[in-house]
Amino acid sequence: MPGIGAPPSSERASSSMYKLEIDLKRGNNLAVRDRGGSSDPYVKFKLSGKEVFRSKTIHKNLNPVWDEKTTIILDCLSDPLYVKVFDYDFGLQDDFMGSAYLYVESLEQQRCIPVTLVLKDPQHPDQDLGSLDLSVTLTPKDSPLEERRDSTSTLRKVQTYRWKPYVNKVSVVEIRLLQLHPESPL
């Protein structure tokens, strides 16, 4: 099955968690699956046989633009991400449009990487089924980059929390001053 990277030659031991951020951008020259010469494509991401993401359906389009983002938490890098594209059919079984693997273990970490996945059908490997454009970022959950993001968001929460009581005290002081001096303009 085609994909980015190569299948891992040896399994890397990993005891930490990872975050895989995916930006599903667009499809290019996808397969026709409807009578009108078009398709209604959507994308599924599967990990270890379990669906972890499903995109919205773009109707009547062979070059759909999704611009959808998702984040998947991984505890093992050796399992590839299986990407499948389907044509939505109301009331019927959806038609398979192609698939590809993304070998997560081969990705450079802490860097946004543009990826083009060439879609194939295992039953018809020579058939051109188009491609998907996405970008991926693999980050260890305990990386300095991740910690920096967490500490920044915590700091913002603390600053917001401290600011609210200050504003409330000022408002109370204004009311009391108005009560003491009703004729003075404030």
VENLINLIN-V772337 format. One record per backbone hydrogen bond with DSSP energy under -1.0 kcal/mol. NH is the residue of the N-H (numbers start at 1). CO is the residue of the C=O. If there is no record, write none. Layout:
NH,CO + NH,CO
This chain:
4,101 + 18,74 + 19,139 + 20,72 + 21,137 + 22,70 + 23,135 + 24,68 + 25,133 + 26,133 + 27,64 + 28,131 + 30,62 + 33,38 + 34,38 + 37,34 + 42,86 + 44,84 + 45,53 + 46,82 + 47,50 + 50,47 + 52,45 + 53,45 + 55,43 + 58,41 + 61,39 + 66,25 + 67,25 + 68,24 + 70,22 + 72,20 + 74,18 + 81,102 + 82,46 + 83,100 + 84,44 + 85,98 + 86,42 + 87,95 + 88,40 + 92,89 + 95,87 + 97,85 + 99,120 + 100,83 + 101,2 + 102,81 + 103,4 + 104,102 + 106,103 + 107,104 + 110,138 + 113,136 + 115,134 + 117,132 + 119,130 + 120,99 + 124,121 + 127,124 + 131,28 + 132,117 + 133,26 + 134,115 + 135,23 + 136,113 + 137,21 + 139,19 + 141,17 + 143,140 + 147,143 + 148,144 + 149,145 + 150,146 + 151,147 + 152,148 + 153,149 + 154,150 + 155,151 + 156,152 + 157,153 + 158,154 + 159,155 + 160,156 + 161,157 + 162,158 + 163,159 + 164,160 + 167,163 + 168,164 + 169,165 + 170,166 + 171,167 + 172,168 + 173,169 + 174,170 + 175,171 + 176,172 + 177,173 + 178,174 + 179,175 + 180,176 + 181,177
